[in-house]
């Protein structure tokens, strides 16, 4: 059966002129064939064209159409904006297709299934359970790879997400609640699996190792590359802050630990839903960071700290960064015109990541010799409706409000809701996986224990990138053969 599925997949890719990039090519774009680069000169960054699979990289030229490849897209945030001496770097997800790096997180799970004969695009649909960008990335990658998709996401997510998903032809299913209602998503997935059987393949971002593996192989090296090119003598790669979300982007921390053993790695969550901090629950407004459970694919042992972010802060700061009154105040405080024009690169969860990076810089008393990294998962492109909602609810954003938010919500962010993790605090968080994954989702307790006790467990998981590259190259040769 596997051989027949592979034949079906190869034929589908042959019909659609699909070539799958390797992890090596996404990490080092110089390895992409010149013939592919030449064809991309006429292709838009968001176009539904299989060639854009090769743009699943941090190194796209920052243009809407016809761009090539260059250095990693990032910004360094000045101390005038952060209020700390440490250098804070943020990788930019805006220049991925769909404007978010989730096309990478979804590439791993889907491609692994395709090249191993576990997904038949001629009769099955890829099921993408998500709280936002993951199902967008999955629907996009699925379209490029000739695989129909089903997107499952909470009904309270931004309208832009639903509109975009319909444009790419995905079947869209809205579940009750908002960002914090992950269980409702899982319940809908179970219902769909019961109703449709093997017509669907569930690619759960919280459980698929291809999600953090992509970040281990691509995002971690991209950060290391920026550090190598931008850091001065005697400067240190000191910190990494990422909101937990699916746990995928934190896979970059497993890579960085191999290069910078002394790095401090912090995972963030909304203070309103302090699952890692206090086994808590509730709801929050930071779209895209997930909560109320611990992802199966997150290596908790690799964390040093958990930090809570009050969801009111990013909701106010997206106004500070994007409204006229906010930009005027920032300009008065010494923020350059160039940076003011780029603040739209930061979506809601991106602002939360910035705040977390500032928090750990303050907590560890980092100075000008310390470099802290984070990512902007997406930009404000998917959140214009949130700005409109704020204006309707609170009125025009004034300079007085902007001054308060700048001083209190940004420069004034403190060291509250921070937990430096002891061995047993890490184990407590790890043990929370049991209730979701063993009791509800059918994972084995033996593997749960191996994640904690087996020193080679995570190393072996992330080593699969090289194996999958070999399989991708073999698969591509059969398409062209």
VEXMAR-953573 format. One record per residue (C-alpha): x, y, z; residue in one letter. Coordinates in steps of 0.001 Angstrom, whole numbers. Layout:
# residues N
X | Y | Z | a
...
END
This chain:
# residues 481
0 | 0 | 0 | x
2827 | 2408 | 850 | x
4394 | 1905 | -2590 | x
1070 | 2667 | -4308 | x
608 | 5837 | -2231 | x
4139 | 6939 | -3148 | x
3385 | 6346 | -6822 | x
195 | 8412 | -6519 | x
2148 | 11222 | -4834 | x
4969 | 11143 | -7369 | x
2456 | 11307 | -10224 | x
631 | 14230 | -8596 | x
3926 | 16123 | -8158 | x
4938 | 15329 | -11721 | x
1631 | 16704 | -13063 | x
2018 | 19934 | -11067 | x
5772 | 20382 | -11720 | x
6537 | 20197 | -8008 | x
10095 | 20006 | -6731 | x
10538 | 19787 | -2951 | x
13387 | 21781 | -1361 | x
15703 | 20134 | 1145 | x
16392 | 21439 | 4626 | x
19937 | 22205 | 3489 | x
18593 | 24451 | 744 | x
16203 | 26275 | 3088 | x
19081 | 26853 | 5509 | x
21670 | 27767 | 2859 | x
19916 | 29292 | -146 | x
23140 | 29269 | -2172 | x
22410 | 25569 | -2712 | x
19141 | 26276 | -4539 | x
19606 | 25525 | -8264 | x
20039 | 28582 | -10466 | x
17223 | 27346 | -12700 | x
14817 | 27666 | -9740 | x
16127 | 31131 | -8869 | x
15641 | 32286 | -12470 | x
12024 | 31105 | -12526 | x
11292 | 32849 | -9200 | x
12085 | 36214 | -10813 | x
8516 | 36305 | -12166 | x
6773 | 34871 | -9083 | x
5152 | 36880 | -6274 | x
6049 | 36092 | -2665 | x
2488 | 34985 | -1827 | x
1657 | 33428 | -5209 | x
136 | 29948 | -5206 | x
3034 | 28591 | -7198 | x
4997 | 25412 | -6255 | x
8225 | 27332 | -6863 | x
7487 | 29236 | -3641 | x
8329 | 26105 | -1676 | x
11905 | 27329 | -2135 | x
10960 | 30564 | -376 | x
10341 | 28742 | 2900 | x
13429 | 30383 | 4359 | x
14425 | 33371 | 6508 | x
16556 | 34641 | 3606 | x
14035 | 35910 | 1060 | x
14715 | 39252 | -538 | x
12166 | 41571 | 1157 | x
10091 | 42387 | -1922 | x
6593 | 41360 | -2972 | x
7544 | 39829 | -6320 | x
10533 | 38448 | -8141 | x
12899 | 38497 | -5217 | x
16004 | 36395 | -4850 | x
17816 | 35413 | -1685 | x
20218 | 37188 | 624 | x
20944 | 37480 | 4319 | x
18563 | 36589 | 7136 | x
15743 | 39131 | 7525 | x
15967 | 40687 | 10986 | x
15838 | 43944 | 12930 | x
17858 | 45080 | 15911 | x
15764 | 47027 | 18409 | x
17523 | 50093 | 19867 | x
17724 | 50757 | 23599 | x
15545 | 53857 | 23057 | x
12712 | 51443 | 22304 | x
13541 | 48585 | 24693 | x
14906 | 50466 | 27691 | x
17697 | 47898 | 28206 | x
21395 | 47867 | 27371 | x
21321 | 44369 | 25881 | x
21154 | 44069 | 22110 | x
17805 | 42580 | 21073 | x
17477 | 40993 | 17630 | x
14201 | 39857 | 16087 | x
13923 | 37655 | 12999 | x
11149 | 38762 | 10632 | x
8461 | 36344 | 9520 | x
6832 | 38879 | 7195 | x
8971 | 37836 | 4245 | x
7865 | 34230 | 4160 | x
5019 | 33300 | 1802 | x
1747 | 34095 | 3674 | x
3728 | 36601 | 5768 | x
4398 | 34132 | 8600 | x
7065 | 31517 | 9332 | x
4403 | 28847 | 9883 | x
4924 | 27725 | 6280 | x
8105 | 26179 | 7689 | x
6410 | 24601 | 10687 | x
3853 | 22985 | 8348 | x
6380 | 22002 | 5679 | x
8037 | 19492 | 8008 | x
4962 | 17429 | 9000 | x
3408 | 17345 | 5513 | x
6549 | 16652 | 3498 | x
7615 | 13876 | 5879 | x
4264 | 12166 | 5235 | x
4508 | 12642 | 1462 | x
8016 | 11284 | 970 | x
7384 | 8229 | 3176 | x
4052 | 7210 | 1662 | x
1926 | 8135 | 4695 | x
-256 | 10659 | 2852 | x
-2092 | 10152 | -431 | x
-2897 | 13553 | -1993 | x
-5205 | 11902 | -4512 | x
-7715 | 10781 | -1869 | x
-6831 | 12326 | 1508 | x
-7023 | 15790 | 3057 | x
-4462 | 17333 | 5412 | x
-6135 | 18373 | 8658 | x
-4535 | 21442 | 10256 | x
-5757 | 22100 | 13841 | x
-4620 | 25583 | 14782 | x
-5131 | 28782 | 16716 | x
-4103 | 30890 | 13747 | x
-1105 | 30935 | 11447 | x
-434 | 27188 | 11485 | x
-3543 | 26381 | 9472 | x
-2707 | 29240 | 7098 | x
779 | 27841 | 6571 | x
-622 | 24332 | 6202 | x
-3282 | 25327 | 3671 | x
-660 | 27228 | 1669 | x
1909 | 24422 | 1676 | x
-844 | 21919 | 956 | x
-1954 | 23877 | -2101 | x
1618 | 24120 | -3399 | x
2148 | 20393 | -2849 | x
-1142 | 19371 | -4458 | x
-2716 | 18341 | -1147 | x
-6244 | 19508 | -205 | x
-6590 | 20909 | 3321 | x
-9012 | 21324 | 6212 | x
-8357 | 24233 | 8593 | x
-9753 | 24033 | 12128 | x
-9412 | 27204 | 14221 | x
-11304 | 29143 | 16929 | x
-14169 | 31352 | 15785 | x
-12765 | 34383 | 17641 | x
-9534 | 34577 | 15626 | x
-9055 | 37624 | 13376 | x
-11362 | 37856 | 10351 | x
-8359 | 38219 | 8035 | x
-7385 | 34604 | 8753 | x
-10785 | 33237 | 7745 | x
-10923 | 35366 | 4597 | x
-7472 | 34262 | 3489 | x
-8148 | 30558 | 4102 | x
-11220 | 30665 | 1895 | x
-9185 | 32294 | -876 | x
-6812 | 29322 | -1043 | x
-9686 | 26867 | -1197 | x
-9290 | 25271 | 2227 | x
-12259 | 23722 | 3980 | x
-12634 | 25958 | 7049 | x
-14171 | 24828 | 10346 | x
-14571 | 27300 | 13242 | x
-14635 | 25967 | 16807 | x
-16034 | 27671 | 19935 | x
-13956 | 30266 | 21791 | x
-10664 | 31951 | 21149 | x
-6926 | 31565 | 21551 | x
-7142 | 29579 | 24796 | x
-9684 | 27029 | 23578 | x
-7320 | 24339 | 22311 | x
-9335 | 21441 | 23749 | x
-12334 | 22452 | 21644 | x
-10091 | 22149 | 18576 | x
-9015 | 18660 | 19636 | x
-12649 | 17673 | 20194 | x
-13545 | 18758 | 16661 | x
-10567 | 16848 | 15268 | x
-11746 | 13661 | 17012 | x
-15221 | 14182 | 15607 | x
-13846 | 14619 | 12077 | x
-11651 | 11538 | 12393 | x
-14658 | 9480 | 13505 | x
-16818 | 10796 | 10672 | x
-14290 | 10634 | 7835 | x
-11856 | 7918 | 8879 | x
-8700 | 7710 | 6781 | x
-9991 | 10351 | 4389 | x
-8108 | 12823 | 6590 | x
-4597 | 12893 | 8046 | x
-4275 | 14921 | 11249 | x
-1138 | 17075 | 11240 | x
-1305 | 18378 | 14801 | x
1291 | 21113 | 15268 | x
1547 | 20313 | 18988 | x
2489 | 16688 | 18295 | x
4306 | 16565 | 14934 | x
8101 | 16511 | 15352 | x
8454 | 18037 | 11890 | x
7367 | 21354 | 13439 | x
10268 | 21906 | 15902 | x
12626 | 19989 | 13612 | x
12190 | 22664 | 10940 | x
13093 | 25357 | 13468 | x
16043 | 23298 | 14759 | x
17388 | 22959 | 11221 | x
16492 | 26422 | 9878 | x
15605 | 29025 | 12539 | x
18363 | 28173 | 15020 | x
21099 | 28404 | 12368 | x
19565 | 31656 | 11063 | x
19889 | 33221 | 14524 | x
23453 | 31955 | 14865 | x
24233 | 33462 | 11463 | x
22895 | 36878 | 12490 | x
24893 | 36727 | 15711 | x
28084 | 35859 | 13811 | x
27663 | 38772 | 11403 | x
26370 | 41432 | 13803 | x
28050 | 40828 | 17161 | x
31171 | 42632 | 18234 | x
34216 | 41153 | 19926 | x
33501 | 39894 | 23452 | x
29735 | 39909 | 22906 | x
27728 | 36850 | 23928 | x
24683 | 35015 | 22568 | x
23054 | 35246 | 25970 | x
19312 | 34752 | 25646 | x
16433 | 33412 | 23596 | x
12822 | 34297 | 24355 | x
9873 | 32731 | 22543 | x
6243 | 32451 | 23488 | x
5401 | 28770 | 23857 | x
2704 | 28429 | 21200 | x
2973 | 24986 | 19673 | x
6491 | 24598 | 21064 | x
7776 | 24529 | 17489 | x
9918 | 27670 | 17392 | x
11493 | 26606 | 20683 | x
13135 | 23816 | 18665 | x
15588 | 26528 | 17587 | x
16699 | 26648 | 21213 | x
17742 | 22993 | 21101 | x
20050 | 23857 | 18198 | x
21381 | 27012 | 19868 | x
22173 | 25078 | 23055 | x
24630 | 22975 | 21029 | x
26439 | 26129 | 19850 | x
26091 | 28357 | 22916 | x
25820 | 26078 | 25982 | x
25468 | 28955 | 28468 | x
22460 | 30504 | 26719 | x
19353 | 31283 | 28807 | x
16181 | 30042 | 27087 | x
12811 | 31373 | 28202 | x
9328 | 30304 | 27144 | x
6511 | 32807 | 27459 | x
2771 | 32593 | 27962 | x
-57 | 35007 | 28649 | x
-247 | 35903 | 32340 | x
-4011 | 35438 | 32066 | x
-3447 | 31710 | 31350 | x
-406 | 30784 | 33493 | x
-207 | 27089 | 32617 | x
3556 | 26731 | 32935 | x
3783 | 29258 | 35752 | x
964 | 28040 | 37996 | x
-863 | 25157 | 36262 | x
-3422 | 27819 | 35423 | x
-6211 | 28222 | 32882 | x
-8452 | 30904 | 31430 | x
-8502 | 32991 | 28257 | x
-6333 | 35677 | 26629 | x
-5926 | 37839 | 23511 | x
-2375 | 37144 | 22270 | x
-3332 | 35350 | 19066 | x
-1094 | 32485 | 18058 | x
693 | 31470 | 21262 | x
-1529 | 28619 | 22526 | x
-2085 | 27621 | 26139 | x
-3736 | 25414 | 28771 | x
-1566 | 22465 | 27815 | x
2071 | 21571 | 27184 | x
2924 | 20566 | 23603 | x
4135 | 17007 | 23121 | x
6990 | 18243 | 20948 | x
8452 | 20735 | 23454 | x
11693 | 19776 | 25187 | x
10933 | 21227 | 28613 | x
14322 | 20143 | 29951 | x
15949 | 22682 | 27630 | x
14195 | 25647 | 29287 | x
15717 | 27943 | 31905 | x
12791 | 30242 | 32564 | x
9081 | 30849 | 32091 | x
7769 | 34405 | 31780 | x
4194 | 35663 | 31712 | x
3111 | 38511 | 29429 | x
17 | 40525 | 30350 | x
-2140 | 40408 | 27218 | x
-3120 | 44055 | 27690 | x
449 | 45120 | 26873 | x
719 | 43821 | 23274 | x
-2864 | 44919 | 22532 | x
-1910 | 48472 | 23523 | x
1507 | 48387 | 21890 | x
214 | 47416 | 18461 | x
-1607 | 50764 | 18626 | x
1553 | 52548 | 19781 | x
3510 | 51016 | 16894 | x
909 | 51564 | 14164 | x
-1297 | 54567 | 14960 | x
-265 | 58108 | 13989 | x
-319 | 59318 | 17597 | x
1879 | 56448 | 18702 | x
4484 | 56999 | 16000 | x
4626 | 60705 | 16816 | x
5435 | 59932 | 20445 | x
8033 | 57331 | 19503 | x
9698 | 59810 | 17180 | x
9880 | 62318 | 20034 | x
11657 | 59685 | 22124 | x
14406 | 59214 | 19561 | x
13092 | 56305 | 17475 | x
14396 | 56678 | 13938 | x
12140 | 57233 | 10927 | x
13522 | 54053 | 9408 | x
12427 | 51919 | 12368 | x
9074 | 53687 | 12636 | x
8352 | 52588 | 9085 | x
9127 | 48977 | 10011 | x
7106 | 48584 | 13203 | x
4260 | 47075 | 11171 | x
6499 | 43986 | 10901 | x
5355 | 42990 | 14398 | x
2022 | 41222 | 14898 | x
453 | 40689 | 18312 | x
2507 | 37646 | 19331 | x
5625 | 39327 | 17910 | x
5118 | 42215 | 20330 | x
4708 | 39675 | 23141 | x
8049 | 38164 | 22104 | x
9697 | 41588 | 22228 | x
8324 | 42188 | 25712 | x
9600 | 38786 | 26843 | x
13057 | 39499 | 25459 | x
13116 | 42760 | 27445 | x
11949 | 40950 | 30592 | x
14722 | 38356 | 30535 | x
17304 | 41053 | 29739 | x
16170 | 42883 | 32880 | x
15962 | 39754 | 35011 | x
19474 | 38538 | 34166 | x
20847 | 42092 | 34183 | x
22232 | 41703 | 30683 | x
24426 | 44549 | 29473 | x
25748 | 45828 | 26147 | x
27818 | 42653 | 25725 | x
24741 | 40424 | 25777 | x
22638 | 39571 | 22723 | x
19046 | 38353 | 23052 | x
17093 | 36846 | 20156 | x
13421 | 36349 | 19394 | x
11164 | 36158 | 16322 | x
8339 | 38106 | 14726 | x
6099 | 35227 | 13701 | x
4007 | 37505 | 11516 | x
3236 | 41168 | 10880 | x
191 | 43416 | 11332 | x
-1135 | 42279 | 7962 | x
-3475 | 39816 | 9687 | x
-4525 | 42182 | 12501 | x
-5844 | 45363 | 10909 | x
-9292 | 44403 | 12148 | x
-7945 | 44457 | 15721 | x
-6850 | 48072 | 15270 | x
-10279 | 48938 | 13892 | x
-11945 | 47212 | 16856 | x
-9778 | 49174 | 19307 | x
-10621 | 52474 | 17625 | x
-14304 | 51648 | 17698 | x
-14212 | 50606 | 21353 | x
-11813 | 53174 | 22818 | x
-11832 | 56007 | 20306 | x
-8922 | 57646 | 18508 | x
-5476 | 56768 | 19868 | x
-4092 | 59991 | 21314 | x
-538 | 61060 | 22030 | x
-1380 | 61127 | 25722 | x
-2382 | 57466 | 25589 | x
739 | 56727 | 23568 | x
2982 | 58371 | 26194 | x
1402 | 56236 | 28917 | x
1755 | 53028 | 26928 | x
5351 | 53789 | 25945 | x
6435 | 54514 | 29516 | x
4317 | 51927 | 31310 | x
3762 | 49028 | 28896 | x
7130 | 49120 | 27125 | x
9920 | 50857 | 29039 | x
8228 | 50111 | 32349 | x
7776 | 46382 | 31887 | x
9057 | 44664 | 35008 | x
10324 | 41324 | 36247 | x
6947 | 40130 | 37493 | x
5508 | 36746 | 36521 | x
8933 | 35214 | 35991 | x
9915 | 31760 | 37175 | x
13507 | 30575 | 36893 | x
13224 | 26824 | 36494 | x
14779 | 24351 | 38902 | x
15050 | 20681 | 37951 | x
11738 | 19906 | 39641 | x
9947 | 22926 | 38172 | x
10929 | 21654 | 34736 | x
9690 | 18200 | 35654 | x
6390 | 19627 | 36922 | x
5807 | 21327 | 33564 | x
6863 | 18223 | 31651 | x
4465 | 16098 | 33716 | x
1542 | 18271 | 32599 | x
1866 | 16569 | 29197 | x
380 | 13443 | 30780 | x
-3134 | 14838 | 31121 | x
-3441 | 15984 | 27504 | x
-1366 | 13470 | 25632 | x
-1681 | 10199 | 27554 | x
-5197 | 10509 | 28958 | x
-6795 | 12336 | 25997 | x
-4692 | 11845 | 22871 | x
-3443 | 8261 | 23132 | x
301 | 8821 | 23395 | x
2326 | 6272 | 25375 | x
3590 | 6900 | 28876 | x
6803 | 5088 | 27883 | x
7590 | 7764 | 25313 | x
6646 | 10503 | 27780 | x
9167 | 9070 | 30227 | x
11773 | 8747 | 27462 | x
11410 | 12451 | 26680 | x
12536 | 13171 | 30230 | x
14942 | 10324 | 31041 | x
16604 | 9401 | 27748 | x
19454 | 11808 | 27015 | x
19363 | 10837 | 23332 | x
15611 | 11197 | 22793 | x
15578 | 14796 | 21517 | x
18954 | 14507 | 19785 | x
17640 | 11560 | 17776 | x
14442 | 13391 | 16918 | x
16262 | 16416 | 15530 | x
18784 | 14273 | 13656 | x
15945 | 13229 | 11336 | x
16493 | 16341 | 9188 | x
19461 | 14710 | 7445 | x
17485 | 11511 | 6881 | x
14542 | 13436 | 5455 | x
16870 | 15372 | 3135 | x
18059 | 12092 | 1656 | x
14475 | 10979 | 1156 | x
13519 | 14331 | -424 | x
16393 | 14038 | -2909 | x
15361 | 10463 | -3747 | x
11722 | 11538 | -4112 | x
12643 | 14428 | -6425 | x
14721 | 12115 | -8609 | x
11666 | 9883 | -9095 | x
9546 | 12872 | -10109 | x
12027 | 13894 | -12792 | x
12909 | 10311 | -13758 | x
END
